[in-house]
Amino acid sequence: MSYRTADSLPQVTLDDVRGAQKMLTGVARVTAMEGSRHLSGLVGAPVHFKCENLQRTGSFKLRGAYVRIAGLLPEERAAGVVAASAGNHAQGVALASSLLGVRSTVFMPTGAPLPKIAATRHYGADVRMHGTVVDETLAAAQRYAAETGAVFIHPFDHPDIIAGQGTVGLEILEQCPEVRTIVVGIGGGGLAAGIAVAVKALRPDVRIVGVQAAGAAAYPPSLAAGRPVSVENPATMADGIKVGRPGDVPFRIIGDLVDEVRTVSENALSSALLLCLERAKLVVEPAGASPVAALLSEPEAFEGPVVAVLSGGNVDPLLMQRILRHGMAAGGRYLAVTLRLTDRPGALATLLGVLSVVDANVLDVSHVRTDPRLGLTEVEVELHLETKGPEHCAEVNSALRQAGYTIID
């Protein structure tokens, strides 16, 4: 694929993205656009989800991986390809390689979720486990490429990858021509850069907002410095955007074309994932829910119609359980209270009766009788309750106090 150069860095063009779109015909799905009544009410304008969580392999990554591998020379294809990823890029490379008849090797960190490992193998890749963090896995894949001649397929820092991801932007303009704002998560930057190239070339009036997890936000300091800088030890539940340093190629594009980069908290991410599941009936991973988190955090900041790109839906079931609990707690739908009771028959039943009257669902009860802080006839009880929201939490606490119980902070 052709590209122009400026300051020795490749620049992706609208023609590149259009060429990628033709290449992906019959390979990548044109994913659905779904409206969100709840978010539309908060924003005060129509909000739509671009559902890349329903893409083949469960994320947008197939688009860029296929375009990159399809563009290899015959001798490069013969040497095979290699990639490093904790999940989505791994699956995209594996499926793209299988479709094109190219041998693929994928290095994954030892802590990668088992469903993602199994899916990558199912798509045809030779999976090799190495390292505990993606940086170690990446180094192993690059060594393998140097030793074997296999072509290293970078997850975001290549013009073909960016052009492939940019096809999401073309689809958004076709499906929602009245769009005013596009909100998209940013890790290394390939998806946001590709969308920006396509959309700004055709609709420069559309505002593009990138979103990063606050604990892994390398773009704000990089944009301030005018060059990619690294964030040490990025930490977030959103592993799909947990990238410590922007890619050189997408950084230049994002700096030129993306209007704003925002950060969101872990609480906002888990609340967004819960909203997607409950209100939209969509399974979305934390990285894919990051645009929704931004909309929830400051809905009045976005001019509609808004399109939020749900970039992926590959979430480990065990992580999903933890995130949902976290999201419910962040939304005031869990309440933990600790009380001291007189240790006598029927005391716990009386307490549970109070909770029943206010319709609080008891999830867990823990008794402590042997703590030296307790009196001879005292017992400490810790309750974990499911509630209906912050107002219901306040109602439960008020009912307990009115019944004579002292809540221990």
Rosetta blueprint (number, residue, H / E / L):
1 M L
2 S L
3 Y L
4 R E
5 T E
6 A E
7 D L
8 S L
9 L E
10 P E
11 Q E
12 V L
13 T L
14 L H
15 D H
16 D H
17 V H
18 R H
19 G H
20 A H
21 Q H
22 K H
23 M H
24 L L
25 T L
26 G L
27 V L
28 A L
29 R L
30 V L
31 T L
32 A L
33 M E
34 E E
35 G E
36 S L
37 R H
38 H H
39 L H
40 S H
41 G H
42 L H
43 V H
44 G L
45 A L
46 P L
47 V E
48 H E
49 F E
50 K E
51 C E
52 E H
53 N H
54 L H
55 Q L
56 R H
57 T H
58 G H
59 S E
60 F L
61 K H
62 L H
63 R H
64 G H
65 A H
66 Y H
67 V H
68 R H
69 I H
70 A H
71 G L
72 L L
73 L L
74 P H
75 E H
76 E H
77 R H
78 A H
79 A H
80 G L
81 V E
82 V E
83 A E
84 A E
85 S L
86 A L
87 G L
88 N H
89 H H
90 A H
91 Q H
92 G H
93 V H
94 A H
95 L H
96 A H
97 S H
98 S H
99 L H
100 L H
101 G L
102 V L
103 R L
104 S E
105 T E
106 V E
107 F E
108 M E
109 P L
110 T L
111 G L
112 A L
113 P L
114 L H
115 P H
116 K H
117 I H
118 A H
119 A H
120 T H
121 R H
122 H H
123 Y L
124 G L
125 A L
126 D E
127 V E
128 R E
129 M E
130 H L
131 G L
132 T L
133 V L
134 V H
135 D H
136 E H
137 T H
138 L H
139 A H
140 A H
141 A H
142 Q H
143 R H
144 Y H
145 A H
146 A H
147 E H
148 T H
149 G L
150 A L
151 V E
152 F E
153 I L
154 H L
155 P L
156 F L
157 D L
158 H L
159 P H
160 D H
161 I H
162 I H
163 A H
164 G H
165 Q H
166 G H
167 T H
168 V H
169 G H
170 L H
171 E H
172 I H
173 L H
174 E H
175 Q H
176 C L
177 P L
178 E L
179 V L
180 R L
181 T E
182 I E
183 V E
184 V E
185 G E
186 I L
187 G L
188 G L
189 G L
190 G H
191 L H
192 A H
193 A H
194 G H
195 I H
196 A H
197 V H
198 A H
199 V H
200 K H
201 A H
202 L H
203 R L
204 P L
205 D L
206 V L
207 R E
208 I E
209 V E
210 G E
211 V E
212 Q E
213 A E
214 A H
215 G H
216 A H
217 A L
218 A L
219 Y H
220 P H
221 P H
222 S H
223 L H
224 A H
225 A H
226 G L
227 R L
228 P L
229 V L
230 S L
231 V L
232 E L
233 N L
234 P L
235 A L
236 T L
237 M L
238 A L
239 D H
240 G H
241 I H
242 K L
243 V L
244 G L
245 R L
246 P L
247 G L
248 D H
249 V H
250 P H
251 F H
252 R H
253 I H
254 I H
255 G H
256 D H
257 L H
258 V L
259 D L
260 E E
261 V E
262 R E
263 T E
264 V E
265 S L
266 E H
267 N H
268 A H
269 L H
270 S H
271 S H
272 A H
273 L H
274 L H
275 L H
276 C H
277 L H
278 E H
279 R L
280 A L
281 K L
282 L L
283 V L
284 V L
285 E L
286 P L
287 A L
288 G L
289 A L
290 S H
291 P H
292 V H
293 A H
294 A H
295 L H
296 L H
297 S H
298 E L
299 P H
300 E H
301 A H
302 F L
303 E L
304 G L
305 P L
306 V E
307 V E
308 A E
309 V E
310 L E
311 S L
312 G E
313 G L
314 N L
315 V L
316 D L
317 P H
318 L H
319 L H
320 M H
321 Q H
322 R H
323 I H
324 L H
325 R H
326 H H
327 G H
328 M H
329 A H
330 A H
331 G L
332 G L
333 R L
334 Y E
335 L E
336 A E
337 V E
338 T E
339 L E
340 R E
341 L E
342 T E
343 D L
344 R L
345 P L
346 G L
347 A H
348 L H
349 A H
350 T H
351 L H
352 L H
353 G H
354 V H
355 L H
356 S H
357 V H
358 V L
359 D L
360 A L
361 N E
362 V E
363 L E
364 D E
365 V E
366 S E
367 H E
368 V E
369 R L
370 T L
371 D L
372 P L
373 R L
374 L L
375 G L
376 L L
377 T L
378 E E
379 V E
380 E E
381 V E
382 E E
383 L E
384 H E
385 L E
386 E E
387 T L
388 K L
389 G L
390 P H
391 E H
392 H H
393 C H
394 A H
395 E H
396 V H
397 N H
398 S H
399 A H
400 L H
401 R H
402 Q H
403 A L
404 G L
405 Y L
406 T L
407 I E
408 I E
409 D L
